[in-house]
Amino acid sequence: MTPPDLAIGIDLGGTRVKAGVTSAAGAVLAQLVEPVSATDKAPEAIVPLLADVVARVAAAAGAPATA
């Protein structure tokens, strides 16, 4: 599958970040749950945390994480 055939969903909560990759048909290809620590809740820490989560869940699905 090529990246346009995939979608990444992110749920940023107070205690954890959940992310998943699905195919265009809706099949779940990869999932990730990452705890969020108190230091991760600082505004300057959220974007790098989300970028890391997206890169890891994309890799788990076999897709490159490109911007």
C-alpha positions as CSV (number, residue, x, y, z in Angstrom):
1,M,0.0,0.0,0.0
2,T,1.1,3.5,-0.7
3,P,0.8,6.3,1.9
4,P,-2.3,7.9,0.1
5,D,-4.1,4.7,0.7
6,L,-3.6,5.0,4.5
7,A,-5.0,7.2,7.2
8,I,-3.5,7.9,10.7
9,G,-5.8,8.8,13.6
10,I,-4.6,10.3,16.9
11,D,-6.4,10.6,20.2
12,L,-4.5,13.0,22.6
13,G,-5.9,12.5,26.1
14,G,-4.9,13.6,29.5
15,T,-3.1,10.4,30.4
16,R,-2.2,8.8,27.1
17,V,-2.0,9.2,23.3
18,K,-3.6,6.6,21.1
19,A,-2.8,6.3,17.4
20,G,-3.7,4.0,14.7
21,V,-3.2,3.5,10.9
22,T,-6.0,2.3,8.7
23,S,-6.3,1.3,5.1
24,A,-8.7,3.0,2.7
25,A,-11.0,0.1,3.2
26,G,-11.0,0.7,7.0
27,A,-8.7,-2.2,8.1
28,V,-6.6,-1.4,11.2
29,L,-3.0,-1.9,10.2
30,A,-1.3,-0.7,13.4
31,Q,-2.1,0.7,16.8
32,L,-0.1,2.4,19.5
33,V,-0.9,3.6,23.0
34,E,1.7,5.9,24.7
35,P,1.4,7.1,28.3
36,V,1.6,10.9,28.7
37,S,3.7,12.0,31.7
38,A,3.3,15.4,33.5
39,T,6.4,16.8,31.6
40,D,4.8,15.7,28.3
41,K,1.8,17.9,29.0
42,A,3.8,21.1,28.5
43,P,2.8,22.8,25.3
44,E,6.3,22.7,23.9
45,A,6.5,18.9,24.5
46,I,3.2,18.0,22.8
47,V,4.3,18.5,19.1
48,P,7.5,16.4,19.4
49,L,5.6,13.7,21.3
50,L,2.9,13.5,18.6
51,A,5.6,13.5,15.8
52,D,7.3,10.6,17.5
53,V,4.0,8.7,17.9
54,V,3.1,9.2,14.3
55,A,6.5,8.1,13.1
56,R,6.3,4.9,15.2
57,V,2.8,3.9,14.3
58,A,3.5,4.6,10.6
59,A,6.6,2.4,10.8
60,A,4.6,-0.3,12.5
61,A,2.2,-0.2,9.6
62,G,5.0,-0.4,7.1
63,A,4.5,3.1,5.8
64,P,7.0,6.0,5.9
65,A,6.0,9.0,8.1
66,T,6.5,12.0,5.8
67,A,5.3,15.5,6.2
